[in-house]
Amino acid sequence: MNIKQILSFLSIKEYWLQVVIWTLYLLSINVKWTESWIAESFLPEAVAPHTALAVPIIFITNVFWLIPKYLNKKNWFHYIWLSLSLLIGFELIRTFIFSLISQGDNSFTEAFKLELFGENSLIFGLLNILIFYAIFYSFVYRFTRDWLLNKSVIERLQLEKQQLEFKSLQIVGVPELKTTNLSLTNSTTEIKKSTKQTLSVKKRNGIFILKVKDIVLFQAQGDFVFAYDKYGNRHMINESLKKVKEQICQDSFFQINRSELVNFNFITSFNSYTKNRLEVSLLNFQEPIYTSNSRTPDFRLWIEQH
């Protein structure tokens, strides 16, 4: 562990809070390390030192290791047997050591049995309620902590989502002034027309920004309008074909019939289909499309102007 990692660890307020809480805990209980720190008249039931130490160890282990790593749908069984194994293992080791030290006139087996089921036992002892309280409050602490953290994360993500949606609307709504020349009865006038450079497309994973210049064809199908891009993808547009036509550049797009707008940059060829209709072929669009009788002359003129 380098200096930066140590400083990062020491900067975590939650760990310092745990240090303060458990320091106060050890100072407040009636543990006979060498003698009682608090008068027995105030706390007559003295707690064995190993029990006092086991409480913070079990709490911290459960909060910061067992619950976050193992308590989930896949590993809940591991959590149960690992928790029980640690508790029982610790108690068996403690009982073994205490039996060797304090067996007295009894045999080791009798001393082990007395210690395992005695009042100092973490599992069967009179004060084992401290252990179960530690386990219970470790769950309360961890779940409350995760709820508060998740709530703050959710609020932050919602705020970021709102900001992204606002920015996307700004991007979509930014008009660009474009000058077009219109010839009306031997007089030319210059006008500025607002055109959209992008369109917003709603997808399952959010709002997708589609560049108008990459659209090969707008096609109305019933109540829906679809945009086909140069990569062969189809996108549903939440606008009518009429409104789309009003928003995009008229120099680049032309409405060849009642339901289709084509992009000049992706027209590969056009041929006569009938006397007054043309068959138009587009890049990366397999199906041929056709001009209507009334729009064929204007389409020819539009092509010649480019």
Residue frames relative to the residue before (quaternion, step in Angstrom):
aa qw qx qy qz dx dy dz
M 1.0000 0.0000 0.0000 0.0000 0.00 0.00 0.00
N 0.2814 -0.7802 0.5362 0.1568 3.61 -0.66 1.10
I 0.7341 -0.4326 0.2935 0.4334 3.55 -1.35 0.10
K 0.6396 0.5353 -0.3307 0.4416 3.59 1.00 -0.81
Q 0.6570 0.5044 -0.3081 0.4680 3.58 0.98 -0.84
I 0.6360 0.5209 -0.3236 0.4684 3.58 1.04 -0.79
L 0.6687 0.4919 -0.2948 0.4733 3.59 0.92 -0.92
S 0.6315 0.5241 -0.3282 0.4678 3.57 1.04 -0.78
F 0.6488 0.5123 -0.3108 0.4692 3.58 1.00 -0.83
L 0.6930 0.4812 -0.2787 0.4589 3.58 0.92 -0.92
S 0.6429 0.5405 -0.3242 0.4352 3.61 1.19 -0.44
I 0.5439 0.6150 -0.4039 0.4035 3.60 1.26 -0.17
K 0.3807 -0.7718 0.4671 0.2033 3.57 -0.41 1.22
E 0.6126 0.5822 -0.3563 0.3986 3.57 1.03 -0.75
Y 0.6517 0.5140 -0.3220 0.4555 3.60 0.98 -0.78
W 0.6388 0.5075 -0.3223 0.4801 3.57 1.03 -0.76
L 0.6120 0.5441 -0.3439 0.4595 3.56 1.07 -0.71
Q 0.6441 0.5143 -0.3158 0.4701 3.59 1.00 -0.82
V 0.6320 0.5331 -0.3310 0.4548 3.58 1.00 -0.80
V 0.6683 0.4990 -0.2980 0.4644 3.58 0.92 -0.92
I 0.6669 0.5181 -0.3088 0.4375 3.59 0.87 -0.98
W 0.7451 0.4149 -0.2419 0.4628 3.58 0.77 -0.99
T 0.5606 0.5545 -0.3919 0.4740 3.58 1.21 -0.32
L 0.6603 0.4867 -0.2978 0.4883 3.56 0.97 -0.88
Y 0.6113 0.5587 -0.3415 0.4446 3.56 1.07 -0.72
L 0.7009 0.4670 -0.2718 0.4656 3.58 0.83 -0.99
L 0.6662 0.4978 -0.3039 0.4648 3.57 1.12 -0.60
S 0.7119 0.4911 -0.2543 0.4328 3.56 1.16 -0.57
I 0.6664 0.5143 -0.3225 0.4329 3.61 1.11 -0.47
N 0.4905 -0.6638 0.4923 0.2764 3.52 -1.28 0.49
V 0.1343 0.8045 -0.5573 0.1555 3.55 0.28 1.31
K 0.2986 -0.7525 0.5614 0.1718 3.54 -0.85 0.94
W 0.0678 -0.7932 0.6050 0.0157 3.55 0.19 1.25
T 0.7621 -0.0223 0.0146 0.6469 3.55 0.88 -1.00
E 0.7567 -0.1025 0.0633 0.6426 3.51 1.22 -0.64
S 0.6511 -0.5255 0.3640 0.4091 3.57 -1.20 0.35
W 0.3612 -0.7349 0.5356 0.2063 3.56 -0.91 0.93
I 0.7465 0.2498 -0.1494 0.5983 3.54 1.24 -0.53
A 0.5942 -0.6008 0.3929 0.3626 3.56 -0.98 0.82
E 0.4978 -0.6784 0.4554 0.2910 3.58 -0.91 0.92
S 0.5591 0.5825 -0.3965 0.4369 3.59 1.21 -0.35
F 0.6709 0.4680 -0.2915 0.4958 3.59 1.21 -0.53
L 0.7749 0.0480 -0.0172 0.6300 3.56 1.02 -0.86
P 0.1783 -0.8468 0.4911 0.1000 3.58 0.19 1.25
E 0.6969 0.4351 -0.2818 0.4956 3.63 1.05 -0.63
A 0.1877 -0.7959 0.5686 0.0898 3.59 -0.27 1.23
V 0.3360 -0.7421 0.5502 0.1835 3.56 -0.99 0.87
A 0.4930 -0.6506 0.4869 0.3110 3.56 -0.97 0.84
P 0.5971 -0.6106 0.3765 0.3590 3.63 -0.96 0.81
H 0.6739 0.4979 -0.3222 0.4406 3.61 0.86 -0.84
T 0.6163 0.5315 -0.3497 0.4641 3.60 1.12 -0.58
A 0.6425 0.5277 -0.3171 0.4563 3.54 0.99 -0.86
L 0.6884 0.4669 -0.2819 0.4782 3.57 1.00 -0.81
A 0.6252 0.5671 -0.3404 0.4143 3.60 1.06 -0.69
V 0.5973 0.6008 -0.3697 0.3815 3.60 1.05 -0.74
P 0.7237 0.3982 -0.2824 0.4878 3.70 0.66 -0.91
I 0.6147 0.5513 -0.3604 0.4339 3.60 1.05 -0.69
I 0.6737 0.4825 -0.2917 0.4777 3.59 0.91 -0.92
F 0.6455 0.5311 -0.3222 0.4442 3.59 0.93 -0.87
I 0.7174 0.4515 -0.2592 0.4629 3.58 0.73 -1.08
T 0.6395 0.5270 -0.3276 0.4540 3.60 0.98 -0.80
N 0.6817 0.4881 -0.2861 0.4639 3.57 0.96 -0.88
V 0.6872 0.4998 -0.2843 0.4441 3.59 0.94 -0.91
F 0.8272 0.2963 -0.1143 0.4635 3.58 0.72 -1.08
W 0.7676 0.3103 -0.2073 0.5211 3.61 1.20 -0.06
L 0.7667 0.4018 -0.2392 0.4398 3.60 0.45 -1.17
I 0.7022 0.4719 -0.2893 0.4479 3.61 0.74 -1.01
P 0.7323 0.4252 -0.2869 0.4480 3.67 0.64 -0.94
K 0.7266 0.4517 -0.2560 0.4500 3.60 1.03 -0.71
Y 0.8338 0.2577 -0.0926 0.4793 3.59 0.89 -0.87
L 0.6585 0.5221 -0.3386 0.4233 3.62 1.07 -0.51
N 0.4474 0.6294 -0.5223 0.3618 3.57 0.12 1.32
K 0.7599 -0.4062 0.2505 0.4414 3.57 -1.29 0.09
K 0.7183 0.4580 -0.2582 0.4557 3.58 0.98 -0.81
N 0.8177 0.2928 -0.1032 0.4847 3.57 0.94 -0.92
W 0.3194 0.7774 -0.5032 0.2011 3.62 1.17 0.25
F 0.6245 0.5315 -0.3484 0.4540 3.62 1.06 -0.68
H 0.6249 0.5275 -0.3325 0.4697 3.58 1.06 -0.78
Y 0.6243 0.5480 -0.3436 0.4381 3.56 1.01 -0.82
I 0.6747 0.5088 -0.3037 0.4401 3.60 0.85 -0.97
W 0.7426 0.4128 -0.2624 0.4575 3.60 0.65 -1.03
L 0.6305 0.5229 -0.3460 0.4576 3.60 1.09 -0.62
S 0.6419 0.5165 -0.3216 0.4666 3.61 1.00 -0.80
L 0.6798 0.4763 -0.2899 0.4763 3.57 0.88 -0.93
S 0.6399 0.5358 -0.3285 0.4422 3.58 1.00 -0.81
L 0.6627 0.5012 -0.3080 0.4635 3.58 0.95 -0.84
L 0.6752 0.4929 -0.2978 0.4608 3.57 0.91 -0.91
I 0.6965 0.4581 -0.2752 0.4789 3.58 0.84 -0.98
G 0.6388 0.5321 -0.3267 0.4495 3.58 0.99 -0.79
F 0.6473 0.5096 -0.3143 0.4717 3.56 0.95 -0.88
E 0.6744 0.4972 -0.2957 0.4588 3.58 0.93 -0.90
L 0.6498 0.5080 -0.3258 0.4621 3.62 0.97 -0.75
I 0.6461 0.5025 -0.3205 0.4769 3.59 0.99 -0.78
R 0.6496 0.5143 -0.3093 0.4667 3.57 0.97 -0.90
T 0.6655 0.5051 -0.3027 0.4586 3.57 0.91 -0.92
F 0.6363 0.5335 -0.3264 0.4516 3.58 1.00 -0.81
I 0.6815 0.4851 -0.2889 0.4655 3.58 0.88 -0.96
F 0.6851 0.4831 -0.2879 0.4629 3.59 0.87 -0.96
S 0.6247 0.5426 -0.3430 0.4446 3.60 1.08 -0.67
L 0.6470 0.5131 -0.3156 0.4674 3.57 1.04 -0.75
I 0.6953 0.4874 -0.2722 0.4527 3.55 0.99 -0.89
S 0.8373 0.2314 -0.0633 0.4913 3.56 0.81 -1.04
Q 0.3154 0.7803 -0.5032 0.1961 3.61 1.05 0.50
G 0.2255 -0.8184 0.5085 0.1445 3.62 1.13 -0.48
D 0.8144 -0.1986 0.1871 0.5121 3.53 -0.88 -1.03
N 0.5751 0.5968 -0.3764 0.4140 3.58 1.24 -0.29
S 0.5461 -0.5731 0.4871 0.3689 3.53 -1.29 0.36
F 0.6633 -0.5082 0.3548 0.4192 3.59 -1.22 0.37
T 0.6423 0.5348 -0.3290 0.4396 3.59 1.00 -0.83
E 0.6708 0.4822 -0.3001 0.4770 3.59 0.93 -0.87
A 0.6500 0.5103 -0.3168 0.4655 3.57 0.99 -0.82
F 0.6348 0.5284 -0.3249 0.4607 3.58 1.01 -0.81
K 0.6701 0.4977 -0.2987 0.4625 3.58 0.93 -0.90
L 0.6560 0.5080 -0.3121 0.4629 3.58 0.96 -0.85
E 0.6797 0.4865 -0.2956 0.4625 3.57 0.97 -0.82
L 0.6536 0.5317 -0.3153 0.4366 3.58 0.99 -0.86
F 0.7838 0.2878 -0.1493 0.5297 3.59 0.98 -0.83
G 0.4721 0.6926 -0.4282 0.3377 3.58 1.27 0.21
E 0.7304 -0.4525 0.2997 0.4147 3.52 -1.35 0.03
N 0.6656 0.4984 -0.3086 0.4618 3.62 1.19 -0.39
S 0.4668 0.6930 -0.4425 0.3258 3.62 1.24 -0.08
L 0.4667 -0.6820 0.4917 0.2745 3.55 -1.01 0.85
I 0.7260 0.4243 -0.2345 0.4878 3.60 1.12 -0.55
F 0.8200 0.2170 -0.0826 0.5231 3.59 0.83 -1.00
G 0.5024 0.6999 -0.4036 0.3080 3.60 1.25 -0.17
L 0.6700 -0.5096 0.3672 0.3957 3.52 -1.33 0.27
L 0.7542 0.3852 -0.1994 0.4930 3.56 1.08 -0.72
N 0.3556 0.7536 -0.4929 0.2504 3.61 1.18 0.33
I 0.4749 0.6631 -0.4457 0.3689 3.59 1.24 -0.18
L 0.5763 0.5774 -0.3790 0.4369 3.61 1.15 -0.55
I 0.6462 0.5250 -0.3145 0.4560 3.57 1.01 -0.83
F 0.6972 0.4652 -0.2786 0.4689 3.57 0.89 -0.92
Y 0.5896 0.5372 -0.3610 0.4831 3.58 1.17 -0.54
A 0.6413 0.5286 -0.3227 0.4530 3.57 0.99 -0.86
I 0.6551 0.5038 -0.3054 0.4730 3.58 0.99 -0.85
F 0.6595 0.5184 -0.3071 0.4495 3.58 0.91 -0.94
Y 0.7297 0.4262 -0.2549 0.4700 3.60 0.78 -1.00
S 0.5533 0.5734 -0.4078 0.4458 3.60 1.19 -0.29
F 0.6295 0.5081 -0.3255 0.4895 3.61 1.08 -0.72
V 0.6503 0.5190 -0.3166 0.4556 3.58 0.91 -0.94
Y 0.6730 0.5034 -0.2926 0.4561 3.56 0.89 -0.97
R 0.6968 0.4862 -0.2876 0.4419 3.59 0.81 -1.01
F 0.6844 0.4792 -0.2983 0.4615 3.60 0.88 -0.90
T 0.6375 0.5101 -0.3270 0.4759 3.59 1.04 -0.76
R 0.6394 0.5312 -0.3140 0.4586 3.57 0.98 -0.88
D 0.6860 0.4763 -0.2864 0.4695 3.60 0.85 -0.96
W 0.6305 0.5350 -0.3386 0.4490 3.58 1.01 -0.76
L 0.6694 0.4888 -0.3019 0.4709 3.57 0.91 -0.88
L 0.6646 0.4965 -0.3096 0.4647 3.59 0.95 -0.85
N 0.6683 0.4956 -0.3019 0.4654 3.59 0.93 -0.90
K 0.6257 0.5378 -0.3409 0.4506 3.56 1.05 -0.74
S 0.6701 0.4866 -0.3035 0.4712 3.58 0.94 -0.86
V 0.6364 0.5227 -0.3233 0.4660 3.59 1.06 -0.77
I 0.6470 0.5164 -0.3143 0.4646 3.59 0.98 -0.89
E 0.6542 0.5043 -0.3129 0.4688 3.59 0.94 -0.87
R 0.6562 0.5062 -0.3159 0.4620 3.58 0.99 -0.82
L 0.6614 0.5020 -0.3056 0.4660 3.60 0.98 -0.85
Q 0.6306 0.5235 -0.3327 0.4666 3.58 1.04 -0.76
L 0.6445 0.5110 -0.3183 0.4714 3.57 1.02 -0.81
E 0.6553 0.4998 -0.3110 0.4733 3.59 0.96 -0.86
K 0.6290 0.5334 -0.3351 0.4556 3.60 1.02 -0.76
Q 0.6541 0.5071 -0.3093 0.4684 3.56 0.97 -0.88
Q 0.6522 0.5110 -0.3166 0.4618 3.57 1.00 -0.81
L 0.6555 0.5081 -0.3108 0.4643 3.59 1.01 -0.83
E 0.6430 0.5124 -0.3208 0.4702 3.57 1.02 -0.82
F 0.6457 0.5192 -0.3192 0.4601 3.56 1.02 -0.83
K 0.6615 0.5003 -0.3030 0.4694 3.58 1.01 -0.87
S 0.6494 0.5180 -0.3233 0.4533 3.57 1.02 -0.82
L 0.6383 0.5117 -0.3270 0.4730 3.55 1.06 -0.72
Q 0.6245 0.5297 -0.3358 0.4654 3.55 1.11 -0.73
I 0.6507 0.5158 -0.3140 0.4603 3.57 1.01 -0.89
V 0.6797 0.4918 -0.2886 0.4614 3.54 0.93 -0.96
G 0.7531 0.4403 -0.2177 0.4377 3.55 0.96 -0.88
V 0.4932 0.6612 -0.4442 0.3495 3.61 1.23 -0.04
P 0.2192 -0.7964 0.5468 0.1367 3.59 -0.52 1.06
E 0.2015 -0.7465 0.6190 0.1375 3.54 -1.15 0.60
L 0.3679 -0.7379 0.5277 0.2042 3.50 -0.83 1.06
K 0.0129 -0.7951 0.6049 -0.0419 3.55 -0.75 1.07
T 0.3281 -0.7551 0.5421 0.1680 3.54 -0.92 0.95
T 0.0289 -0.7884 0.6145 -0.0034 3.56 -0.84 0.99
N 0.3218 -0.7404 0.5633 0.1762 3.50 -1.10 0.74
L 0.0668 -0.7872 0.6131 0.0024 3.53 -0.77 1.06
S 0.2101 -0.7701 0.5924 0.1093 3.55 -0.93 0.94
L 0.0425 0.7940 -0.6008 0.0826 3.54 -0.58 1.18
T 0.8457 -0.1990 0.0836 0.4881 3.55 -0.66 1.30
N 0.7609 -0.4215 0.1786 0.4599 3.55 0.57 1.35
S 0.6704 0.4256 -0.3252 0.5134 3.67 1.17 0.30
T 0.2174 -0.7819 0.5751 0.1034 3.61 -0.91 0.96
T 0.0443 -0.7853 0.6176 -0.0011 3.56 -0.86 1.02
E 0.2891 -0.7503 0.5740 0.1553 3.57 -1.09 0.79
I 0.0174 -0.7996 0.5998 -0.0232 3.58 -0.76 1.02
K 0.3534 -0.7032 0.5753 0.2228 3.54 -1.26 0.45
K 0.0820 -0.8169 0.5707 -0.0129 3.51 -0.69 1.10
S 0.3774 -0.7207 0.5376 0.2215 3.58 -0.90 0.97
T 0.0056 0.8020 -0.5962 0.0367 3.56 -0.75 1.04
K 0.4177 -0.6868 0.5383 0.2531 3.55 -1.17 0.64
Q 0.2924 -0.7490 0.5730 0.1590 3.53 -1.05 0.84
T 0.7832 0.1673 -0.0898 0.5920 3.58 1.24 -0.44
L 0.1909 -0.7440 0.6268 0.1313 3.52 -1.33 0.40
S 0.3725 -0.7155 0.5410 0.2380 3.57 -1.06 0.71
V 0.0901 -0.7876 0.6096 0.0042 3.54 -0.90 1.04
K 0.3077 -0.7624 0.5412 0.1763 3.59 -0.70 1.05
K 0.0504 -0.7724 0.6331 -0.0049 3.52 -0.91 1.08
R 0.6964 -0.4654 0.3336 0.4327 3.56 -1.29 0.13
N 0.7543 0.3770 -0.1997 0.4990 3.57 1.05 -0.75
G 0.7923 -0.2625 0.1287 0.5356 3.60 1.17 0.44
I 0.6613 -0.4818 0.3992 0.4137 3.53 -1.33 -0.34
F 0.1853 -0.7896 0.5817 0.0617 3.58 -0.80 1.11
I 0.2957 -0.7538 0.5644 0.1606 3.58 -0.90 0.98
L 0.1117 -0.8063 0.5807 0.0097 3.57 -0.59 1.22
K 0.3491 -0.7432 0.5362 0.1956 3.57 -0.76 1.08
V 0.4869 -0.6879 0.4619 0.2762 3.57 -0.81 1.05
K 0.6463 0.5489 -0.3284 0.4162 3.59 0.99 -0.77
D 0.6721 0.4871 -0.2934 0.4743 3.59 1.25 -0.41
I 0.5546 0.6170 -0.3906 0.3989 3.59 1.27 -0.08
V 0.3349 -0.7538 0.5398 0.1680 3.55 -0.81 1.07
L 0.8153 -0.0317 0.1217 0.5652 3.53 0.87 -1.03
F 0.1882 -0.7000 0.6738 0.1433 3.52 -1.22 0.72
Q 0.0020 -0.8149 0.5775 -0.0485 3.58 -0.80 1.00
A 0.2694 -0.7545 0.5805 0.1456 3.56 -0.80 1.06
Q 0.0038 -0.7803 0.6243 -0.0385 3.55 -0.91 1.02
G 0.8081 -0.1162 0.0333 0.5765 3.55 -0.11 1.28
D 0.8042 -0.2218 0.1928 0.5166 3.57 -0.73 -1.11
F 0.6753 0.4855 -0.2817 0.4784 3.58 1.28 0.00
V 0.2166 -0.7331 0.6285 0.1437 3.53 -1.32 0.51
F 0.1212 -0.7985 0.5886 0.0355 3.55 -0.84 1.03
A 0.2194 -0.7457 0.6169 0.1235 3.52 -1.14 0.79
Y 0.1767 -0.7717 0.6056 0.0809 3.58 -0.87 1.02
D 0.2241 -0.8054 0.5341 0.1261 3.59 -0.57 1.11
K 0.7122 -0.4862 0.3158 0.3957 3.56 -1.34 0.18
Y 0.6433 0.5112 -0.3217 0.4705 3.57 1.28 -0.21
G 0.5811 -0.6100 0.3609 0.4000 3.57 1.28 0.05
N 0.5182 0.6404 -0.4154 0.3858 3.60 1.26 0.21
R 0.2722 -0.7510 0.5816 0.1537 3.55 -1.19 0.63
H 0.0664 -0.7991 0.5975 -0.0045 3.58 -0.91 0.98
M 0.3485 -0.7259 0.5511 0.2188 3.56 -0.98 0.83
I 0.2115 -0.7847 0.5764 0.0852 3.57 -0.83 1.06
N 0.3404 -0.7554 0.5280 0.1862 3.56 -0.89 0.94
E 0.5659 0.5308 -0.4136 0.4763 3.56 0.83 1.03
S 0.5063 -0.6040 0.5053 0.3516 3.56 -1.25 0.36
L 0.6351 -0.5386 0.3825 0.4003 3.58 -1.20 0.46
K 0.6177 0.5552 -0.3369 0.4435 3.57 1.06 -0.74
K 0.6880 0.4732 -0.2821 0.4725 3.58 0.93 -0.92
V 0.6080 0.5421 -0.3501 0.4626 3.57 1.06 -0.71
K 0.6522 0.5251 -0.3098 0.4504 3.57 0.93 -0.91
E 0.6651 0.5069 -0.3059 0.4551 3.58 1.00 -0.79
Q 0.7179 0.4777 -0.2501 0.4403 3.59 1.09 -0.67
I 0.7184 0.4443 -0.2579 0.4691 3.60 1.10 -0.55
C 0.6683 -0.5160 0.3680 0.3895 3.55 -1.32 0.29
Q 0.3771 -0.7562 0.4961 0.1994 3.57 -0.70 1.10
D 0.5805 0.5823 -0.3788 0.4248 3.58 1.21 -0.41
S 0.7370 0.4270 -0.2285 0.4714 3.57 1.00 -0.81
F 0.7813 0.2904 -0.1398 0.5345 3.60 1.07 -0.68
F 0.0542 -0.7784 0.6253 0.0102 3.53 -1.16 0.74
Q 0.3479 -0.7240 0.5572 0.2103 3.56 -1.00 0.87
I 0.2066 -0.8344 0.5037 0.0855 3.55 -0.25 1.33
N 0.7856 0.0212 -0.0309 0.6176 3.58 1.23 -0.33
R 0.7801 -0.3697 0.2309 0.4488 3.55 -1.25 -0.15
S 0.8220 0.2800 -0.1049 0.4846 3.61 1.01 -0.71
E 0.7586 0.3781 -0.2074 0.4883 3.63 1.19 0.04
L 0.1370 -0.7449 0.6508 0.0529 3.52 -1.13 0.96
V 0.1322 -0.8119 0.5659 0.0562 3.61 -0.75 1.01
N 0.3902 -0.6924 0.5639 0.2244 3.54 -1.25 0.66
F 0.4904 -0.6971 0.4419 0.2798 3.59 -0.69 1.12
N 0.6576 0.5587 -0.3085 0.4004 3.58 1.01 -0.85
F 0.7444 0.3774 -0.2162 0.5066 3.59 1.23 -0.33
I 0.4495 0.6502 -0.4773 0.3839 3.59 1.23 0.34
T 0.2107 -0.8039 0.5480 0.0951 3.56 -0.61 1.15
S 0.7864 -0.1450 0.1092 0.5904 3.62 1.08 -0.66
F 0.0341 -0.7627 0.6401 0.0858 3.55 -1.35 0.20
N 0.0914 -0.7980 0.5957 -0.0058 3.52 -1.07 0.89
S 0.6120 -0.5424 0.4221 0.3913 3.54 -1.26 0.38
Y 0.1975 -0.7828 0.5831 0.0907 3.55 -0.91 0.97
T 0.7365 -0.0634 0.0414 0.6722 3.52 1.03 -0.93
K 0.7841 -0.3330 0.2212 0.4748 3.55 -1.26 -0.14
N 0.8235 0.1839 -0.0607 0.5333 3.57 0.87 -0.95
R 0.6741 0.4555 -0.2992 0.4987 3.60 1.21 0.36
L 0.2405 -0.7653 0.5854 0.1175 3.55 -1.22 0.67
E 0.3175 -0.7007 0.6032 0.2104 3.54 -1.22 0.65
V 0.1412 -0.8128 0.5645 0.0264 3.58 -0.63 1.16
S 0.1692 -0.7731 0.6056 0.0835 3.57 -0.94 0.95
L 0.1573 -0.8011 0.5758 0.0436 3.55 -0.96 0.98
L 0.5786 -0.5904 0.4473 0.3415 3.54 -1.21 0.61
N 0.8551 0.0545 -0.0835 0.5088 3.60 -0.95 1.00
F 0.6285 0.4382 -0.3723 0.5238 3.58 1.13 0.66
Q 0.3419 -0.8187 0.4308 0.1648 3.53 -0.24 1.33
E 0.7136 0.4630 -0.2704 0.4509 3.56 0.91 -0.88
P 0.4157 -0.6921 0.5200 0.2787 3.63 -0.90 0.81
I 0.1831 -0.7556 0.6179 0.1168 3.55 -1.19 0.58
Y 0.2835 -0.7894 0.5362 0.0945 3.55 -1.18 0.62
T 0.4332 -0.6661 0.5413 0.2752 3.53 -1.12 0.72
S 0.4588 -0.6503 0.5193 0.3114 3.56 -1.17 0.50
N 0.6804 -0.4982 0.3416 0.4149 3.58 -1.24 0.39
S 0.7161 0.4734 -0.2649 0.4392 3.55 0.88 -0.94
R 0.7406 0.4277 -0.2338 0.4625 3.60 1.08 -0.61
T 0.4603 0.7102 -0.4410 0.2989 3.61 1.19 -0.22
P 0.6643 0.4896 -0.3390 0.4518 3.70 0.79 -0.81
D 0.6716 0.4890 -0.3030 0.4669 3.61 0.93 -0.87
F 0.6179 0.5431 -0.3411 0.4549 3.56 1.09 -0.69
R 0.6417 0.5151 -0.3260 0.4654 3.60 0.95 -0.85
L 0.6612 0.5058 -0.3011 0.4652 3.57 0.95 -0.91
W 0.6385 0.5310 -0.3160 0.4587 3.59 1.01 -0.84
I 0.6449 0.5110 -0.3140 0.4736 3.59 1.02 -0.81
E 0.6724 0.5030 -0.3075 0.4475 3.58 0.90 -0.90
Q 0.6410 0.5430 -0.3301 0.4305 3.62 1.06 -0.66
H 0.6453 0.4935 -0.3314 0.4798 3.58 1.21 -0.35
